[in-house]
């Protein structure tokens, strides 16, 4: 009897565990975690100001579309923004003289791509309310790419407050698993 009861309890526990972990028949299958829909990049102009660095941002519209929105907050009153192919984006950053010129970029794939939210953040913050320590080219770039990644995968990135852009670009992005940097020149 005791042995039979032991098996019955074990069978009941196994059935309960299966019921708890099995998806409902009407539930939509989740996207596989390996499916990456979005992509973001940060561009670095390391020489200015005073070799602390300057950061530009970019996000891809979708894998199929192949178009990017990109730009930077240059100073308290000036931000720029463009739209184009990846090749055009790289060329534009290579040829800009913001903060003595961009030298490299780094990218990361994301599980989601919400250009509408990112556009809203760009429109709201780019080139406005600038503060060198807590509301600058870096912090604005981080806000934009986090808005783009609606999956929350980039939410672990620090906000960039009180951080030199060059340090963030090299050290923080390394720790966050960003791709190696690619030189523009």
HELIX and SHEET records of a PDB file:
HELIX    1   1 UNK A    2  UNK A   21  1                                  20    
HELIX    2   2 UNK A   86  UNK A   95  1                                  10    
HELIX    3   3 UNK A   98  UNK A  100  5                                   3    
HELIX    4   4 UNK A  115  UNK A  125  1                                  11    
HELIX    5   5 UNK A  137  UNK A  148  1                                  12    
HELIX    6   6 UNK A  165  UNK A  167  1                                   3    
HELIX    7   7 UNK A  168  UNK A  172  3                                   5    
HELIX    8   8 UNK A  173  UNK A  175  1                                   3    
SHEET    1   A 6 UNK A  78  UNK A  85  0                                        
SHEET    2   A 6 UNK A  67  UNK A  75 -1                                        
SHEET    3   A 6 UNK A  54  UNK A  60 -1                                        
SHEET    4   A 6 UNK A  38  UNK A  45 -1                                        
SHEET    5   A 6 UNK A 104  UNK A 110 -1                                        
SHEET    6   A 6 UNK A 182  UNK A 183 -1                                        
END                                                                             
